[in-house]
Amino acid sequence: MKKTVWHSGPPPEIGWWPASYVRSIESIRWWDGVTWSQAAFPSDTAEEAAYVAKSDCGQQDAIEWTERWWV
């Protein structure tokens, strides 16, 4: 199994990324090029994920991201 590498700062492009305060790959957040959204999870519906994608999460600097596991 490949080790998960976490990064600080912005990801390379706009979109959904595994991003978390606690390094959880289940926590998916929308990066709009400036801010991270609240977290969405695999159990969320598409409507719930769309809703959280529009909401700012607050402590931007504390979030780390990792490579997309679904690509």
Contacts in CASP RR format, 6 or more apart in sequence:
PFRMAT RR
TARGET T0000
AUTHOR 0000-0000-0000
METHOD contacts of the structure
MODEL  1
MKKTVWHSGPPPEIGWWPASYVRSIESIRWWDGVTWSQAAFPSDTAEEAA
YVAKSDCGQQDAIEWTERWWV
4 23 0 8 1.000
4 25 0 8 1.000
4 66 0 8 1.000
5 66 0 8 1.000
5 67 0 8 1.000
6 23 0 8 1.000
6 64 0 8 1.000
6 65 0 8 1.000
6 66 0 8 1.000
7 64 0 8 1.000
7 65 0 8 1.000
7 66 0 8 1.000
8 61 0 8 1.000
8 64 0 8 1.000
9 64 0 8 1.000
9 65 0 8 1.000
10 31 0 8 1.000
10 33 0 8 1.000
11 17 0 8 1.000
11 19 0 8 1.000
11 31 0 8 1.000
11 65 0 8 1.000
13 31 0 8 1.000
14 31 0 8 1.000
14 32 0 8 1.000
14 33 0 8 1.000
15 30 0 8 1.000
15 31 0 8 1.000
15 32 0 8 1.000
16 28 0 8 1.000
16 29 0 8 1.000
16 30 0 8 1.000
16 31 0 8 1.000
16 40 0 8 1.000
16 53 0 8 1.000
16 68 0 8 1.000
17 28 0 8 1.000
17 29 0 8 1.000
17 30 0 8 1.000
17 31 0 8 1.000
17 65 0 8 1.000
17 66 0 8 1.000
17 68 0 8 1.000
18 24 0 8 1.000
18 25 0 8 1.000
18 26 0 8 1.000
18 27 0 8 1.000
18 28 0 8 1.000
18 65 0 8 1.000
18 66 0 8 1.000
18 67 0 8 1.000
18 68 0 8 1.000
18 69 0 8 1.000
19 27 0 8 1.000
19 28 0 8 1.000
19 29 0 8 1.000
19 31 0 8 1.000
19 36 0 8 1.000
19 39 0 8 1.000
19 63 0 8 1.000
19 64 0 8 1.000
19 65 0 8 1.000
19 66 0 8 1.000
20 27 0 8 1.000
20 29 0 8 1.000
20 39 0 8 1.000
20 63 0 8 1.000
20 64 0 8 1.000
20 65 0 8 1.000
21 59 0 8 1.000
21 62 0 8 1.000
21 63 0 8 1.000
21 64 0 8 1.000
23 64 0 8 1.000
23 66 0 8 1.000
25 66 0 8 1.000
25 69 0 8 1.000
26 41 0 8 1.000
26 42 0 8 1.000
27 39 0 8 1.000
27 40 0 8 1.000
27 41 0 8 1.000
28 39 0 8 1.000
28 40 0 8 1.000
28 41 0 8 1.000
28 42 0 8 1.000
28 49 0 8 1.000
29 36 0 8 1.000
29 37 0 8 1.000
29 38 0 8 1.000
29 39 0 8 1.000
29 40 0 8 1.000
29 57 0 8 1.000
29 63 0 8 1.000
29 65 0 8 1.000
30 36 0 8 1.000
30 37 0 8 1.000
30 40 0 8 1.000
30 52 0 8 1.000
30 53 0 8 1.000
31 37 0 8 1.000
31 65 0 8 1.000
35 56 0 8 1.000
35 57 0 8 1.000
35 58 0 8 1.000
35 60 0 8 1.000
36 56 0 8 1.000
36 57 0 8 1.000
36 58 0 8 1.000
36 60 0 8 1.000
36 63 0 8 1.000
37 52 0 8 1.000
37 53 0 8 1.000
37 54 0 8 1.000
37 55 0 8 1.000
37 56 0 8 1.000
37 57 0 8 1.000
38 52 0 8 1.000
38 55 0 8 1.000
38 56 0 8 1.000
38 57 0 8 1.000
39 52 0 8 1.000
39 57 0 8 1.000
40 48 0 8 1.000
40 49 0 8 1.000
40 52 0 8 1.000
40 53 0 8 1.000
44 52 0 8 1.000
57 63 0 8 1.000
END
